[in-house]
Amino acid sequence: MLVLHDLVGIEPLGGVYRPLAGDRKPRGLLRAEARDDVLAGYTKSDYLDDGAFWDQVETARTNARALAQRIRTGDVRHDPRGGDCPQWCDLWPMCRVKRA
């Protein structure tokens, strides 16, 4: 979304991800004004008014910059929320974080 907006000059309607396995439905961050046009069918909480949409995009930009800075300094530790790997995570053998 940031590439479209900042580099290409196109106003994005949103960004979505599609699960590659399982029964989960596509989710995303979508502008509410596009709900009836081309982005129908997502969860109600995926649609945000323009202010909330751009706040989320800017939060993502800030978080990405902070993570990139950590990586640049050599800090690549895995840091799950709360310090423990959640039960639903299937990647715990790879990161070796204690399961909750």
Long-range contacts (C-beta under 8 A, 24 or more apart in sequence): 1-29, 1-57, 2-57, 2-61, 5-57, 13-37, 13-38, 13-39, 14-39, 14-46, 14-53, 16-42, 16-46, 29-53, 29-56, 29-57
